[in-house]
């Protein structure tokens, strides 16, 4: 990921993982760092259900609450579902993060998203429909990130097809696999 950033490539990863590997923790740390240290960043967390989306958002907020002052911009808005940083420095460009459930297949449509964390994507009821809008919301430019992660949940769903395409090199996503034995 850091190599992609250093070489001005859009960050695109799909991660097949065992439970409790720390992938979401790492993704939220990267997204927090990028959102807190750059202007005009809109980050979004989309999880298979509202409770999981809120857990990930709380993880993001813990990074904010416990961050070194160098990585802790003041906030303009701090609500239960979104955090907007007042890191504009006179430019009017603020950064923010918000959360959604994958049950809302219109999520992301009409938005411009810089960093996207799709969590437990194999459990999304209509991953193809939802990702069609989300992929259009994240420009294919340096400084943007998409992380799709999930434990396996069968064959033939959006996550499985996207994973297979990434493994065969026919996708914008780079595949990463973390087995339970990698702990």
C-alpha positions, 0 to 999 in steps of 0.5 A, a space after each residue: 500500500 505504501 509503495 502504491 502511495 509513494 509511486 502515485 498509484 491508486 490503492 486498490 486491494 481485495 483481501 480474503 481473510 480469516 476472522 480476527 486477523 486485524 485487517 480492518 484495524 489496519 485499513 482503518 488506521 491507513 484511512 484515518 492517517 490519510 483523512 487526518 493529514 490531507 485536505 478534501 478527503 471523503 472517506 467511507 466505511 460500508 459494512 454488511 450491516 449497520 452494527 458492523 459499520 458502527 464498530 468500524 467507525 468507532 475504531 476510526 474514532 478511537 484513532 482520532 481520540 488517542 492520536 498524537 496531536 500531529 495527526 489530530 486535526 480539530 473537528 468541525 462536526 463530530 456525530 454518531 455517524 460522521 466525523 468532519 475535520 476542520 483541516 482546511 487551513 483557510 482553503 475551505 477544504 475539509 476532510 470527513 468520514 462517514 458510514 453506511 450499511 451495504 443494505 442501502 444499494 444506493 450508497 455512494 451514488 452522486 458522491 466523490 469518495 477518496 478512501 473506501 473500506 468495504 467490510 465483509 463484502 462476501 456478506 453483502 446481499 447485492 454486492 454487484 449493484 452496490 459496488 457499481 455505484 461505489 466504484 464510480 464514486 472513487 476516481 481512478 487517480 493517485 491519492 484514492 484508496 479502495 479496500 474490500 475485505 471479507 471472510 469467505 462466504 460461498 461461491 459465485 457472489 460478487 466478492 468471490 467473482 472479484 477475488 477470482 478476477 484479481 487472482 487471475 490479474 483481470 481486475 484493478 484490485 490486488 489480491 491479498 490472502 491471510 489464512 487463520 494459520 498466518 497468525 
